[in-house]
Each structure stands twice: as C-alpha cells, then as structure tokens.
Amino acid sequence: MISAEAPSYHAAKAGFSNYLEGLALALKPSGVRVTNLRFGFVDTKMAKGL
C-alpha cells in the first residue's frame, strides 16, 4: 500500500529492493542466489497511529 504520508519509507523500500536486485546479478555467477521478499501491509498499532 503506497501512501503520500510516508514517502521516505517507500523510497527506502524501493532503494533496498534495487540494491538486492543488483546484488543478485553480481552474485549469480558465483552460484549465490538472493531473494527479496516484499511483505504487504501489516495491520499494527503503529500503522493505525496509536
């Protein structure tokens, strides 16, 4: 879920995902596989602003 209220969070998440994609390409010749799990929204007290 993307929201206008957390642009820095979304930028950091996108940056980390791009880093992992590059890392996967760099390590592929060595036989190392990199997995990037991007979890969806989790309903927590913090998410509700409590």
Summary of the structure (lengths in Angstrom):
residues: 50
radius of gyration: 14.7
end to end distance: 18.7
largest distance: 46.9
contacts: 73
relative contact order: 0.13
helix: 56%
strand: 0%
